[in-house]
Amino acid sequence: MEAETARTARTRDSDPTVVPVTDRLIEQVARLRFEARTAAHPIADRSHHADLWIAASAIHIDAPLVTADTVFNDVPGLRLGA
C-alpha cells in the first residue's frame, strides 16, 4: 500500500506531458486499434475509446504509461511504468 501511495504521489507531482494530435499520432491510434482487435484485446472496444488514445499517445512518444487500470495490461507495444 505504501509503494502505491508513493507512486501515486510521484506521478501527481510530476509535470504532465501534452501530446499534440498529429497525423502520426492518428496513424498510431489506427495501428493500435487494428493490433488490439487482431489480438482480441479489450482496449479495442468502443467503451475504451479514450484508453486507446492514451495508450497510442504513450507509444507514440515512447514513454511508459503509469496506471493502475488493468485494461492497459498486455496492450501491444505499450510499456507500463512503475
Sequence and secondary structure as in RCSB ss.txt:
>XXXX:A:sequence
MEAETARTARTRDSDPTVVPVTDRLIEQVARLRFEARTAAHPIADRSHHADLWIAASAIHIDAPLVTADTVFNDV
PGLRLGA
>XXXX:A:secstr
 HHHHHHHHHHHHS        HHHHHHHHHHHHHHHHTT GGGSGGGHHHHHHHHHHHHTT  B    GGGTT 
TT  B  
